[in-house]
Amino acid sequence: MNSFRAYVVDEVDGKYTGGFRTLTDADLPQESVLVDVAYSTLNYKDGLAVTGKGKIVRKFPMVCGIDLAGTVAESSDARYKAGDKVLVNGWGLSETFWGGYTPRQRVNAGYLVRVPSAFDFKQAMAIGTAGYTAMLCVLALEDAGVTPGKGDVLVTGAVGGVGSVAVALLAKLGYRVVASTGRPKAADYLKQLGAADIIARADLDKPARALEKARWAGVVDSVGSKTLGMAIAQTHEEGAVAACGLAGGTDLPTTVMPFILRGVKLLGVNSVTCATARRVQAWDRLAKDLDFGKLDAMTTVEPLSKIEALGEQILRGETRGRVVIDVNK
């Protein structure tokens, strides 16, 4: 019987613990598709789950990792067969369903998306939930009528995973991108991804008046809190703000003024339980609209053996771009 090492968190006598365990196929959930996992990713939510610093995990024990990509080993579902290349983003992995920090996993066939032929597994996970969420944000802005000719688009938390991919996508699509970061040394990195200008995080991370000077045709925000409130107050008439994250906090200090006086649209982006058709649309667009050279430039690969240290680093804001996790190391 196959045995392998997975990263598992548990709760024992009310205490949150995490570490590596040896599992076998018999330990895996009774789901319809068995996947040989090649890579997973490191996202902010993964950092919260691994460290226990956020209430992410809702069932114990739990194999962490909200993403996975690999090859179908066995399937009892007619939609997939052995050898198919698949990925999963979200759907409660690392929350209520076992996730990707393992070389073998069984998953619900309804959660799978086929890996586009343009990507190998490492590239698919270099995109991962963060990049797929960035694409959902771009689609939301497009649906709201934000076009390159309407004006500048702001990306907050631009050095992070969502932000880095959003900058690269928007720049390739012809938007003039202004990237916000609290790391001045990252300016060259962001400009290499396509940012036309850089603004300091401190310029946004402060209380906003009901209406500020209009600056943005659109916004991709992964920060929340005061940053999101300021971005909304600075958005042009009929502009749109795609909100997908909470790195700066879950609160939203704002007023109705931008919405009723400028017609600003606040677009919530849910990547976890997003409908499959929209997921496929996002991945098809990523295959078409993402510069692979820029994807490589924003990506590092780390072994699963370092996941605890990496989880702490992402929560401290010390990672850059996308971190791919090799689950077999």
Secondary structure by P-SEA (a helix, b strand, c coil): cbbbbbbbbbbcccbbbbbbbbbccccccccccccccccccccaaaaaaaacccccccccccccccccccccccccccccccccccccccccccccccccccccccccccccccccccccaaaaaaacaaaaaaaaaaaaaaaacccccccbbbbcccccaaaaaaaaaaaaaccbbbbbcccccaaaaaaaaccccccccccccccccccccccccccccccccaaaaaaaaaccccbbbbbcccccccccccccccccccbbbbbbbbcccccaaaaaaaaaaaaccccaaaaaaabbbbcccaaaaaaaaaaacccccbbbbcccc
